[in-house]
Amino acid sequence: MRILVLGAGALGGYFGARLTQAGGDVTFLLRPARAAQVARDGLAVESPLGDARLTVPVVTEAGPGFDLVLLTCKAYDLDAAIEAIRPAVAAGAAVLPVLNGLSHLDRLRGAFGAEAVLGGLAKIQAVLAPDGTIRHLAPWSSLTYGEPDGRPSARTEALHALATRAPGLTAELAPDILARMWEKLVHLGTVAAGTVLFRASIGEIARAPGGTALMQRLLRRNIAIAAAEGFPVREGFLAEYDALMADTTSAYTASMLRDLEAGGRTEAEHVLGFLLDAARRAGIADELHEAALVHARAYEQRREVGRLPQGSQSGGSQAGGRQA
């Protein structure tokens, strides 16, 4: 299986490096400056699961000959990413997107056809340092993938055979990948809405009187949205995440809040906007979702006109904490 990875940032670089270590035929599609850096210095990973510095093939334009494209961009970069990978997909490659949310699936299907698009999700905390090193921040990382209709296929089985050999990576071939993506969105949407609204970690919210009850109410609404869309969460999910929302010691925040605090763009439309639309379709109370989305939109207005507080910057490291 020949794999093309779009980008060598926190997610694409980490997962591409691990698949390379497993013996995969992996090429990175990069912008010219990053391509020159990786060609000169190699692809460097610092991780509690094992460091690596690899010589990897890089290209600055996609072409034919690939079986799979691993897509790890931010949701707001999806249009540009689609055009970048179009030559590879047009020549027969499948697309494995591991973006936050679910809104990207319809856009990818519209661009390439439903048959070309797999389901996937990633859980990892990593950043791209200014020197180009990928720094893995926690001793866990996972990649989950599958056919949206749940059927077995040669392409997912080939990927799974490779990924299960990769060091520093937990790989899972899921027959219920869409349900798993909805579960992640329930989790992500709850943590993102809460931490963005209150500009605080889960523990700080839990220590505030009324904070845990509000977060648990938001969690239940997101569970109800998923069920209305045909994807009820699995047994035990509610108890696990109720406990998370009540953890007064937790420093956990959403990557959306980290992006916001760094003065960068957020994926609010693709996560919070998607959930707000789904809540309204289902007739579920939506004021919490609306408040979180408008909060993020108002921040974007301040960012666009350069009125963020001193210390907030639009550049810097690229965060990859895609669990939430």
N, C-alpha and C positions, 0 to 999 in steps of 0.2 A: 504494500500500500504506500503510495506517494502522497505525502501530506504537505499542503501549503499553509503556513501560519501567517495571518495578516497581523503584522506588528511584532515587536519584541519588547513590549512593555511588561508590566508586572504580571499579567495573566498569560498573554501569548508567549512571552519569553520563558516564563517558568514551565508551563506545560509543554511547550515545544522543546525545551532543553531536556525535560524528563523523558519525552518520547524518543528524542535522539539518543539518550543514554541507553534506552531499551533496544537500540538497534534499528530504530525507524528511519526511513528515508524522508527527512524533514527539511523543507526549504522555507526561509523567512522572506516575506514580501514587505519591504521596508522603504521608508522615505530615504532620499539620498544621504542625508547627514547621518542617520542612524545606521544605514547600510555600511557607510564608510567606517563608522566607529566599530561595528561588530566585525567587519572584515579585518580591521587593524588589531583590535584587542581581544577578539573572541566574545562569546556570549557567556557572561559571568553570572553565577547564582551563588548567593550566600544564604544558607538555610540550616535550621536545626536538624533537618533530615538529610543533610549532606551537601557540601559545597561542590561546585563544578565550574570549570572554565572550558568551553567547547569551541572548536572550529566548526562552523556551520555554513552551509551554502546560503547566500542571500541574493535576491533579485529586487529590482525596483519597478518591474512591470510584471503582471501575471501573464501566463500563457497556458497552452495545453499541456497534457501529460500528467495531471494530478488526479488522484482518486477522491481526495477530501480536502476541504478548506476549513481550517479552524478559525472561527470568527470571534474575537474577544474585545471588540471595540466598545466604547461607550455608546449608549443608545442614540445620543444626539449626533454622533458621527456616522450613523448607519447609511445615509444616502451616499456619502463619499465612499464608504466601504463597499457598498454594492457595486459601484462603478469600478472600483479597484480590482475586485475579484471576478468581475463579469467574464473576462476571457477564459479563466480557468473553469468556471461553472458551465459556460456555453460549450466547452469542449468535453463536458461529461462529469465534472467533479461534483460531489455532494457537498453540502454546507452544514457544518456543525456549529451553530451559534451558542455561545454561553454568556449572553447578555443578561442584565437584570430585567425582570418583568417578562411580559408575554407579547407586547405590542409588535415586536420585531418579526414575529412569525408570519403574520399576514403580509407585511411588507416584503419579506424575503420570498414568500410564495408568489406574490404578485410579480416580482422581478424575475424569478427563475422557474416557477412552477412548483406545485406542492411536492412532486416526487423527489425534487432535489434537496429538500430541507429536512434535516433531522431535528430532534429535540435534544436539548442539553442544558446542563447547569453546572456551575463550578462553585466550590467553597474553598476559599483561601484568603489569607491576609498577607499581602505583599505590596511593596512599593518599588518604583524605579528610581534609583538614586541619580543625582546629577552626573555622576561619572559613568552612567550606563549600567551599573551593577543592579541586578534584581535582588532585592532583599526580602526574603521570606520571613515573616514576623512571628509565626506561631507554628507549633509542631504538628500541624495537620494540613492536608490539602486533598481535595477529592474532585473527580471529574465523573459526571453521570451523563449517560447518553442513551438514545434508543430511537426506534422508528415511531413516529407519532401515532400510527395505528396499532402499535404493539406487536407487529409481526416480526419474526426473525428475518434477518437479511444477511447476505454475504458481507456487505460493507460494514455493518455494525459488529459482526463477529470478528472480522479482520482487525478492526480498530481495537476491540476488546482483547484480542490475543496479544496485541502489541502493548496496550496500556497496562495490562496486568503484570507485565514484566518491568515496568518503569519504576525506578527507585524514587522514593519521596512522593509517591502518588497512590491514592486509593481510587481504584477504577470500578465503576459499576455499570453494567448493561441492564437498563430498566425496561421491563415490558409495559410499564405505566408511566412513561416519561412525562406526559402532559399533566397527569395528576401530581407528580412530584414537582413539576414547575409551578403549579398552582399553590402547593404547600409552601414552596419557597417564597412565592409572592405574598401569601398571607403573612408569613413571618416578616419578610422585608418591608411590606407595606405598613405593618404595625410599628416596627422599630423606626422606620424612616419618618413616618408621620409624627410619631411621638417625639423623637429626638430633634427633629427639625422645628416642630411647633414650640418646644420648650427650650431648645438650645442646651440640652443637658444629656448626660448619660442615663442609661436605664436605672442605675443605682441612685443617681441624684433625683430622678423623677420618683422612684419608689420611696425615697426618704421624705418627699414633700407630701403633706397631708392631702389625701385624695388622689395622689398620682398613680398608685397601683390600680385602683378601681377604674380610673379613666383608661389606662392602657389595656386592662383586661376587657373593658367594654369595646374598645376599638378592635382588639383581637377577635372578639366574638362576631363583630360586624364583618370583618374580613373573612372569617370562616363561613358566615352566611352567604357572602358574595360568591365565594368559591363553590359552595353547594348549589346556589342558584344557576351557576354556569355549568353544572353537571360534574363537579369535582369535589365531593365531600372529603374532608381530611381523614386520615387514618386514625384508628383507635389509639388513644394515648397522646395524640398531638396537643389537645387542649390542656391537659394536665401539665405537660412538659413546658409549654410556653406561658401558662399561667404562673408557673414557678419562676420562669425567667423574668417576667414582668414584676415580680415581687421581691427580686433579689436586691437588697439594699446595698450590697457590696460591689455590684457590677459596674465596671467601667465601660461597658459595651455601648457603642454608638453606631449609627448607620454610616456607611460610606458617603451617603448623601449629605449628612451633617459635616463630615470631614471635608468634603468638597466645598461646601458652603463656607465653612470657617477659613478655608484656604483662599477664598475669593474666586473660586473656579465655577465653571458651569455645573449644573446639576441635571440629574435624570428625572426631575420631578414630573414632567409631562408624561413620561413613559411608565412611571410607577404610580405616582399619586393620581395623575390624570386618568390613567387607565382604570384604576380602582374606583374613582369617582363616577366615571361613565357606567361602569358595571353596577355600582350601587344604585344608580338612578334607573337603570334598566330593570333591576330586580325590585324596585320600590323599597329599598332599605334606607334607613335614616343616614343622611350623607353629610351632616353639618361638620363632623370632625374631619372627614376627607376634604371637604371644600375649604375649611379653614387652613389645613396643612398645605393644600395646593396654592391657595391665594397667598399664603405666607411666602412660599418658595417663588411664586411669580413676582411678588413685590421685591424680594431680594434680587431677582434677575434684573428688574428695572434699575435698581440702585447700582448693580454691577455694570450694566451697560453704559451708564452715564458717569462712571468713575467716582461714585460717592460712597464707596465702602470705607469702613473705619481703617485708620492707619494700622498696618500689620497684616491686613488681608491682601493677598496677592493672587493674581490670576495665573501665575506660572508655578514653577517648583516641581516637586516630585509628583509622579503619577500614582495615585492611590489605586490599589487593587483589592480592597477588602470586599470581595464580592459575595460573602455570605449575607451581608446586609449593608 
